[in-house]
Amino acid sequence: MNGWIRMLWVLLCLPLCDFFSTSTVTLGVNGAQIRLVNGQSRCSGRVEVYYNDQWGTVCDDGWTLANAEVVCRELGCPRAVDALGQAQFGKGKGRIWLDGVRCQGTESTLTQCAHQKIGKHDCSHMEDAGVLCADFEFRVVPRSPVVTESNRKKP
């Protein structure tokens, strides 16, 4: 991630965010759910999937910003800022449910993205994937020119 984007996120989001919160949303496959854990807001953390009555992680093999974009959208966060690997939000425990996730970025849920068979992987928890999403949307609005006596058109 660009240093200035991370700095802007830290300066603007952290004072407004709930620390170490978890977001969970239901997925479309067999009642699976997705959540972010160990992040500094509801829109950042290690990606975990609930499947077959167990929470498990997602491997960072091929983890991209497009994958993060799907996770962020699924959790109701405006957009992805970064796709993080190497257990940046700590190592998970238990199962590793997804590996080789390849999203286009337009999917509604992470499980709609191409991936290896659920539960099949060649990873350890040192490779757990995470995301950093914007908690709110920045919009740049162009300023209208200021009209003063000196620049006002005279009839």
C-alpha positions as CSV (number, residue, x, y, z in Angstrom):
1,M,0.0,0.0,0.0
2,N,1.2,3.5,-0.7
3,G,2.6,5.1,2.4
4,W,0.4,8.2,2.2
5,I,-2.8,6.1,1.8
6,R,-1.9,4.1,4.9
7,M,-1.0,7.3,6.8
8,L,-4.3,8.9,5.8
9,W,-6.2,5.8,6.9
10,V,-4.4,5.8,10.2
11,L,-4.9,9.5,10.9
12,L,-8.6,9.6,9.8
13,C,-9.9,6.2,10.6
14,L,-8.3,5.0,13.8
15,P,-9.6,7.8,16.0
16,L,-13.1,7.1,14.7
17,C,-13.0,3.2,14.6
18,D,-13.8,0.6,17.2
19,F,-10.6,-1.2,18.0
20,F,-10.4,-5.0,17.6
21,S,-13.9,-5.4,16.3
22,T,-15.2,-8.2,14.2
23,S,-17.5,-8.0,11.2
24,T,-19.5,-11.1,10.1
25,V,-21.8,-11.5,7.2
26,T,-23.6,-14.6,5.8
27,L,-22.4,-16.0,2.5
28,G,-24.4,-17.7,-0.2
29,V,-22.8,-21.2,0.0
30,N,-24.3,-23.6,2.5
31,G,-24.9,-20.9,5.1
32,A,-21.2,-20.1,5.3
33,Q,-20.2,-16.8,6.8
34,I,-17.2,-14.5,6.5
35,R,-15.6,-12.3,9.1
36,L,-12.5,-10.1,9.8
37,V,-10.7,-10.6,13.1
38,N,-7.8,-8.9,14.9
39,G,-8.2,-5.7,12.9
40,Q,-8.4,-2.2,14.2
41,S,-11.9,-1.6,12.8
42,R,-14.8,-3.6,11.5
43,C,-13.3,-3.2,8.0
44,S,-9.8,-4.6,8.6
45,G,-8.4,-7.9,9.8
46,R,-7.7,-11.5,9.0
47,V,-10.2,-13.1,6.7
48,E,-12.1,-16.1,8.2
49,V,-14.8,-18.3,6.7
50,Y,-17.3,-20.3,8.7
51,Y,-18.0,-23.6,7.0
52,N,-19.1,-27.0,8.3
53,D,-19.5,-25.6,11.8
54,Q,-15.9,-24.3,12.0
55,W,-14.2,-21.0,11.5
56,G,-11.1,-21.2,9.3
57,T,-8.8,-18.9,7.5
58,V,-8.0,-18.1,3.9
59,C,-4.5,-18.7,2.5
60,D,-2.7,-15.7,0.9
61,D,-1.5,-17.7,-2.2
62,G,-2.5,-15.4,-5.1
63,W,-4.2,-13.0,-2.7
64,T,-4.9,-9.7,-4.6
65,L,-6.6,-6.4,-4.2
66,A,-9.5,-7.8,-6.3
67,N,-10.0,-10.5,-3.7
68,A,-9.9,-7.9,-0.9
69,E,-12.4,-5.7,-2.9
70,V,-14.9,-8.6,-2.8
71,V,-14.4,-9.2,0.9
72,C,-14.8,-5.5,1.7
73,R,-17.9,-5.1,-0.4
74,E,-19.4,-8.3,1.2
75,L,-18.9,-6.8,4.7
76,G,-20.4,-3.4,3.7
77,C,-17.1,-1.5,3.7
78,P,-16.8,1.0,0.8
79,R,-13.6,-0.2,-0.9
80,A,-10.4,-2.2,-0.5
81,V,-7.3,-0.3,0.4
82,D,-4.9,-3.2,0.7
83,A,-4.7,-7.0,0.4
84,L,-2.4,-8.3,3.1
85,G,-0.7,-11.7,3.5
86,Q,1.8,-13.4,5.7
87,A,-0.6,-13.3,8.7
88,Q,-0.3,-9.5,9.1
89,F,-3.3,-9.7,11.5
90,G,-1.9,-12.7,13.4
91,K,-2.0,-16.4,12.7
92,G,-5.4,-18.1,12.8
93,K,-6.2,-21.4,14.4
94,G,-7.9,-24.5,13.1
95,R,-8.8,-25.1,9.5
96,I,-7.6,-23.3,6.4
97,W,-10.7,-23.3,4.3
98,L,-9.7,-21.5,1.1
99,D,-6.6,-21.4,-1.0
100,G,-5.8,-20.1,-4.4
101,V,-8.7,-17.6,-4.4
102,R,-8.9,-15.7,-7.7
103,C,-11.6,-13.0,-7.8
104,Q,-12.3,-10.7,-10.7
105,G,-13.4,-8.1,-8.2
106,T,-17.1,-8.0,-9.2
107,E,-18.3,-11.1,-7.3
108,S,-20.9,-10.6,-4.6
109,T,-19.2,-13.1,-2.2
110,L,-15.8,-14.6,-1.7
111,T,-17.0,-18.1,-2.4
112,Q,-18.2,-17.0,-5.8
113,C,-14.5,-16.4,-6.7
114,A,-12.5,-19.3,-8.2
115,H,-10.7,-21.3,-5.6
116,Q,-9.4,-24.7,-4.8
117,K,-11.9,-27.2,-3.2
118,I,-12.9,-26.0,0.2
119,G,-10.5,-27.3,2.8
120,K,-7.8,-28.2,0.2
121,H,-4.6,-26.2,0.6
122,D,-0.8,-26.2,0.8
123,C,-0.5,-23.4,3.4
124,S,0.2,-22.8,7.0
125,H,-1.3,-20.1,9.2
126,M,1.8,-18.1,8.5
127,E,0.1,-17.4,5.2
128,D,-3.3,-16.2,6.5
129,A,-4.8,-13.5,4.3
130,G,-6.1,-10.2,5.5
131,V,-7.7,-7.1,4.2
132,L,-7.7,-3.4,4.9
133,C,-10.9,-1.7,3.8
134,A,-11.9,1.9,4.0
135,D,-14.4,2.5,6.8
136,F,-15.9,5.4,4.9
137,E,-15.7,6.8,1.4
138,F,-13.6,9.8,0.5
139,R,-15.1,12.0,-2.3
140,V,-13.3,14.9,-3.8
141,V,-15.8,17.6,-4.7
142,P,-14.4,20.3,-7.1
143,R,-14.6,23.8,-5.6
144,S,-16.6,26.5,-7.3
145,P,-14.7,29.6,-8.1
146,V,-15.1,32.3,-5.6
147,V,-16.8,35.4,-7.0
148,T,-15.4,38.7,-5.6
149,E,-15.7,42.3,-6.6
150,S,-12.4,42.2,-8.4
151,N,-13.3,39.2,-10.6
152,R,-17.0,39.7,-11.1
153,K,-18.1,40.4,-14.7
154,K,-19.4,43.9,-15.1
155,P,-22.4,44.6,-17.3
